[in-house]
């Protein structure tokens, strides 16, 4: 689907995006109420991934507010993912949320965690908000309209369409998840700089132009990537499956695991 077709096909306006930003910030406030407490209880899900009261509090805020403002659009959240495939595969448009992306970073109290809210339409992440409450940074984007960063009371337009690759490329990777395939991938790049950061902020560094590429050669879930992919692609970047170099899509199969992918500025994929 081309951007022109998307423009005709979806109706999320900048005013509606501001509503989603407000919801993300309300969820961030709920997270910070837990973050500020001296004692943090950590439980574990069946897959052994950590979950805290902040994950649940953020989820509750987002779901309630989305239902209030966008009652006709279904919601899928990491904290309520048991939606039957027979139901979900009929969705044309839905909200995909990760109430607290980077729970391990939250537990470490390093501030590198985010609230992620994405609008998915016909398999494509068409709009998204990524809010980092500790850093007071809010990234947002609509694929057909642009991408923005709100920080320190100022709004900056993000556009990496014509960004040149650094002579010594900046590769961003996970702070908590090191995949075996990453070393092999960066070995083919040659001399480079490596930067580690948690959560969906990796995509956002690329969207800001502060990194050239984010290779994710390890498993992620769709809610980990939807919002940040929308921001990056709204800024002119690309998120392509590896090694196929075809678009990373959503809700196309029963399981919610993503294939490996490369997120980068456009010129990265033009390199020889």
C-alpha positions in Angstrom: 0.0 0.0 0.0 1.4 3.4 -1.0 1.4 6.5 1.2 -1.2 8.0 -1.2 -3.5 5.0 -0.7 -3.0 5.3 3.0 -3.8 9.0 3.0 -7.2 8.1 1.4 -7.7 5.1 3.6 -7.1 6.2 7.2 -8.5 9.2 9.1 -6.2 9.8 12.0 -5.7 13.5 12.2 -3.0 15.5 14.0 -5.7 16.5 16.6 -6.4 12.8 17.2 -2.7 12.2 17.5 -2.5 14.8 20.2 -5.2 12.9 22.1 -3.1 9.7 21.9 -0.1 11.7 23.1 -2.1 12.9 26.1 -3.1 9.3 26.8 0.5 8.1 26.6 1.5 10.8 29.1 -1.3 9.9 31.5 0.0 6.3 31.3 3.5 7.7 32.0 2.3 9.4 35.1 0.8 6.1 36.3 4.1 4.4 35.7 6.0 7.1 37.6 3.9 6.7 40.7 5.2 3.2 40.9 8.8 4.1 39.8 9.1 6.6 42.7 8.4 4.0 45.3 11.5 2.6 47.1 10.3 -1.0 47.0 9.4 -2.5 43.6 7.7 -5.8 43.5 8.5 -7.8 40.4 6.4 -10.8 39.2 7.0 -13.0 36.2 4.7 -14.2 33.4 4.6 -17.7 32.0 7.4 -16.9 29.6 9.5 -15.7 32.6 9.4 -12.1 31.4 9.1 -9.6 34.2 5.9 -7.6 35.0 5.3 -4.9 37.6 2.4 -2.9 39.0 3.5 -0.1 36.6 2.8 -2.3 33.5 -0.7 -3.0 34.7 -1.4 0.6 35.8 -0.3 1.9 32.4 -2.3 -0.7 30.6 -5.5 0.2 32.5 -5.1 3.9 31.8 -4.5 3.4 28.0 -7.3 0.9 27.5 -9.8 3.1 29.4 -8.8 6.3 27.5 -8.7 4.7 24.1 -12.2 3.2 24.7 -13.4 6.7 25.7 -12.0 8.5 22.6 -11.9 5.7 20.0 -14.6 3.3 21.1 -15.0 1.7 17.6 -11.3 0.6 17.3 -10.3 -2.6 19.1 -7.2 -2.8 21.3 -4.5 -5.4 21.7 -2.1 -4.9 24.6 0.9 -6.9 25.9 -1.0 -7.2 29.2 -4.2 -8.5 27.5 -2.9 -10.5 24.5 -5.2 -13.6 24.8 -7.3 -12.6 21.8 -8.4 -15.5 19.7 -6.9 -15.5 16.2 -10.3 -16.1 14.6 -11.4 -12.7 16.1 -8.1 -10.8 15.6 -7.6 -11.8 11.9 -10.8 -10.0 11.1 -9.5 -6.7 12.4 -8.7 -4.1 9.7 -7.7 -1.4 12.1 -6.7 -1.7 15.8 -4.6 -0.2 18.5 -1.5 -2.1 19.4 0.0 -1.1 22.8 3.0 -1.9 25.0 2.1 -0.2 28.3 5.7 -0.3 29.5 8.3 -1.3 27.0 11.6 -2.0 28.7 10.4 -3.5 32.0 14.0 -4.6 32.7 15.2 -1.0 32.2 12.4 0.1 34.5 13.5 -2.4 37.2 17.1 -1.2 36.8 15.8 2.4 37.1 17.9 3.7 34.3 15.0 5.6 32.7 15.2 3.9 29.3 11.6 2.6 29.2 8.7 3.8 27.1 4.9 3.8 26.7 4.1 2.6 23.1 0.8 3.1 21.4 0.4 2.2 17.7 -2.4 2.4 15.2 -2.3 -0.6 12.9 -4.2 -0.5 9.6 -4.3 -3.4 7.0 -1.1 -4.8 8.5 0.8 -1.5 8.5 1.9 0.6 11.5 0.3 3.9 10.3 0.7 6.1 13.4 2.4 5.8 16.7 3.4 7.5 20.0 6.5 6.6 22.0 6.7 8.4 25.4 9.7 8.1 27.7 8.5 9.6 31.0 11.8 9.8 32.8 13.5 11.4 29.9 10.5 13.6 29.2 10.6 12.8 25.5 7.6 12.1 23.3 8.0 10.8 19.8 5.0 10.7 17.5 4.2 10.2 13.9 1.6 9.6 11.2 3.0 7.9 8.2 1.3 10.2 5.7 1.9 13.4 7.7 5.3 13.4 9.4 7.0 12.7 12.7 7.8 14.9 15.7 9.7 15.0 18.9 8.4 16.9 21.9 11.2 17.5 24.5 12.0 20.3 27.0 8.9 22.2 26.0 9.9 22.3 22.3 8.6 20.4 19.2 11.1 19.3 16.6 10.2 17.8 13.2 11.9 14.6 12.4 12.9 13.9 8.8 15.8 11.5 7.9 14.7 11.1 4.3 18.0 12.5 2.9 20.3 11.8 5.9 23.7 10.6 4.8 25.3 7.6 6.6 28.1 8.5 8.9 31.6 7.5 7.7 31.8 5.4 10.8 28.2 4.2 11.0 26.4 4.4 14.4 24.8 1.1 15.2 22.3 1.0 18.0 21.5 -2.2 19.9 19.7 -3.4 23.0 21.0 -2.8 26.4 19.4 -6.0 27.9 19.1 -8.4 24.9 22.3 -9.3 23.0 21.6 -11.6 20.0 24.3 -13.9 18.5 23.4 -12.7 15.0 24.2 -9.1 15.8 28.0 -9.6 15.9 28.0 -11.3 12.5 25.9 -8.5 11.0 28.1 -5.7 12.3 31.2 -7.5 11.2 30.1 -7.0 7.6 29.7 -3.3 8.3 33.3 -2.7 9.0 34.5 0.1 11.3 31.5 1.4 13.2 30.4 2.9 16.5 28.1 0.8 18.8 25.5 2.5 21.0 23.3 0.6 23.5 19.9 1.8 24.7 16.8 0.1 26.1 13.3 -0.3 24.8 11.9 1.2 21.6 14.2 4.2 22.0 16.5 2.4 19.6 14.1 3.1 16.7 13.8 6.7 18.0 17.5 7.3 17.9 17.4 6.4 14.2 14.4 8.6 13.7 16.2 11.5 15.3 19.2 11.0 13.0 21.4 10.1 16.0 22.0 6.5 14.8 22.2 5.0 11.3 20.8 1.5 11.8 19.1 -0.7 14.4 19.6 -4.4 13.4 17.3 -6.6 15.5 18.5 -10.2 14.9 16.5 -11.6 17.8 12.9 -12.2 18.6 10.5 -9.4 19.5 6.7 -9.2 19.8 4.6 -7.0 17.6 3.7 -4.7 20.5 7.5 -4.1 21.0 7.8 -2.5 17.6 4.5 -1.1 16.2 4.6 2.4 17.7 8.3 3.0 17.1 8.2 1.6 13.6 5.4 4.1 12.8 7.5 7.0 14.2 10.6 5.9 12.2 8.7 5.4 9.0 6.9 8.7 9.5 10.3 10.3 9.7 11.3 8.8 6.4 13.1 5.7 7.7 12.4 2.0 6.9 11.9 -1.1 8.9 12.5 -4.2 6.7 12.6 -7.9 7.5 16.0 -9.5 7.5 17.3 -10.9 5.2 14.3 -10.6 2.8 14.2 -6.7 3.0 10.4 -6.7 2.7 8.2 -4.6 5.0 7.6 -5.6 8.6 3.9 -6.2 8.9 1.4 -6.8 11.7 -1.5 -9.2 12.4 -0.8 -11.4 9.4 -0.5 -14.6 11.4 -1.6 -16.3 14.6 1.5 -15.8 16.6 2.6 -12.3 17.5 6.4 -12.8 17.2 8.3 -10.6 14.7 10.9 -12.0 12.3 14.4 -10.5 12.4 14.4 -7.0 11.0 16.6 -4.0 10.2 15.5 -0.4 11.1 17.4 2.3 9.4 17.5 5.5 7.5 16.7 5.0 3.8 20.3 5.4 2.5 21.4 2.5 4.7 19.6 0.2 2.3 21.3 1.8 -0.7 24.8 0.9 0.6 26.8 -1.6 -1.4 
